[in-house]
């Protein structure tokens, strides 16, 4: 319970006091989940909400934690990573950019010395079947496979990897659209994101599964009070939807 309250408290400060977040006045989300099996799905219509969810995971990040971020260009992968890094470093205004050309940006959390690697593998050959132990390959220069165990990694475009880490969280973001009535005057085309989180490869005792996944819905409701509460599934009941996917 203590860690859960800590997550909510830190994110409250992050969202309410940080002027660097996207200023979107209205945010809507729907959520369905199979928390007991490590899966969560929600619909996001704000960078602020995406960053807050990323921050929930970042707060409890430690060595060996890996998140794979999948989705098309510009869909919000770096926004999720930005929240993760800012929350862990406790610097809400820290400028986080995509490492598209450098391939890897590294950040050190002064509190516990944790190194966070934010990687963008887009420029690497898709589905390459190289040996990461070959010193001439980009993956070897990025520190694979040791970097996965010695730090916390956020990896965009993980389909470039020859093999996925066995213990990880898969975050898939896709763009959706909806017609929304504004002020009863006209309809505007609104873009939002479908966020799928799959932590089923992690041990059930992992802090992200125990403390973060069950609190995501509360994070959204507490920090975006203009949303309807009745659109959320109860996270206190075990659901079986994940087993059907």
Secondary structure as the mmCIF struct_conf table of DSSP 4:
data_model
#
loop_
_struct_conf.conf_type_id
_struct_conf.id
_struct_conf.beg_label_comp_id
_struct_conf.beg_label_asym_id
_struct_conf.beg_label_seq_id
_struct_conf.end_label_comp_id
_struct_conf.end_label_asym_id
_struct_conf.end_label_seq_id
HELX_RH_AL_P HELX_RH_AL_P1 UNK A 2 UNK A 17
TURN_TY1_P TURN_TY1_P1 UNK A 19 UNK A 20
BEND BEND1 UNK A 21 UNK A 21
BEND BEND2 UNK A 25 UNK A 25
STRN STRN1 UNK A 31 UNK A 34
HELX_RH_3T_P HELX_RH_3T_P1 UNK A 35 UNK A 37
TURN_TY1_P TURN_TY1_P2 UNK A 38 UNK A 38
STRN STRN2 UNK A 39 UNK A 44
HELX_RH_AL_P HELX_RH_AL_P2 UNK A 47 UNK A 59
TURN_TY1_P TURN_TY1_P3 UNK A 60 UNK A 60
TURN_TY1_P TURN_TY1_P4 UNK A 63 UNK A 64
STRN STRN3 UNK A 66 UNK A 70
BEND BEND3 UNK A 72 UNK A 72
TURN_TY1_P TURN_TY1_P5 UNK A 73 UNK A 74
BEND BEND4 UNK A 75 UNK A 76
HELX_RH_AL_P HELX_RH_AL_P3 UNK A 77 UNK A 89
TURN_TY1_P TURN_TY1_P6 UNK A 90 UNK A 90
TURN_TY1_P TURN_TY1_P7 UNK A 92 UNK A 93
TURN_TY1_P TURN_TY1_P8 UNK A 100 UNK A 102
BEND BEND5 UNK A 103 UNK A 103
STRN STRN4 UNK A 104 UNK A 108
TURN_TY1_P TURN_TY1_P9 UNK A 110 UNK A 112
STRN STRN5 UNK A 115 UNK A 120
TURN_TY1_P TURN_TY1_P10 UNK A 122 UNK A 123
BEND BEND6 UNK A 124 UNK A 124
HELX_LH_PP_P HELX_LH_PP_P1 UNK A 125 UNK A 125
TURN_TY1_P TURN_TY1_P11 UNK A 126 UNK A 127
TURN_TY1_P TURN_TY1_P12 UNK A 132 UNK A 133
TURN_TY1_P TURN_TY1_P13 UNK A 135 UNK A 136
BEND BEND7 UNK A 137 UNK A 137
HELX_RH_AL_P HELX_RH_AL_P4 UNK A 138 UNK A 141
TURN_TY1_P TURN_TY1_P14 UNK A 142 UNK A 146
HELX_RH_AL_P HELX_RH_AL_P5 UNK A 147 UNK A 150
BEND BEND8 UNK A 151 UNK A 151
STRN STRN6 UNK A 152 UNK A 156
HELX_RH_3T_P HELX_RH_3T_P2 UNK A 158 UNK A 160
BEND BEND9 UNK A 161 UNK A 163
BEND BEND10 UNK A 166 UNK A 167
STRN STRN7 UNK A 169 UNK A 182
TURN_TY1_P TURN_TY1_P15 UNK A 183 UNK A 185
STRN STRN8 UNK A 186 UNK A 198
TURN_TY1_P TURN_TY1_P16 UNK A 200 UNK A 201
BEND BEND11 UNK A 202 UNK A 202
TURN_TY1_P TURN_TY1_P17 UNK A 204 UNK A 205
BEND BEND12 UNK A 206 UNK A 206
HELX_RH_AL_P HELX_RH_AL_P6 UNK A 207 UNK A 207
HELX_RH_PI_P HELX_RH_PI_P1 UNK A 208 UNK A 212
HELX_RH_3T_P HELX_RH_3T_P3 UNK A 213 UNK A 215
HELX_RH_AL_P HELX_RH_AL_P7 UNK A 216 UNK A 223
TURN_TY1_P TURN_TY1_P18 UNK A 225 UNK A 226
BEND BEND13 UNK A 227 UNK A 227
HELX_RH_3T_P HELX_RH_3T_P4 UNK A 229 UNK A 231
STRN STRN9 UNK A 232 UNK A 232
HELX_LH_PP_P HELX_LH_PP_P2 UNK A 233 UNK A 234
TURN_TY1_P TURN_TY1_P19 UNK A 235 UNK A 236
BEND BEND14 UNK A 237 UNK A 237
HELX_RH_3T_P HELX_RH_3T_P5 UNK A 241 UNK A 244
#
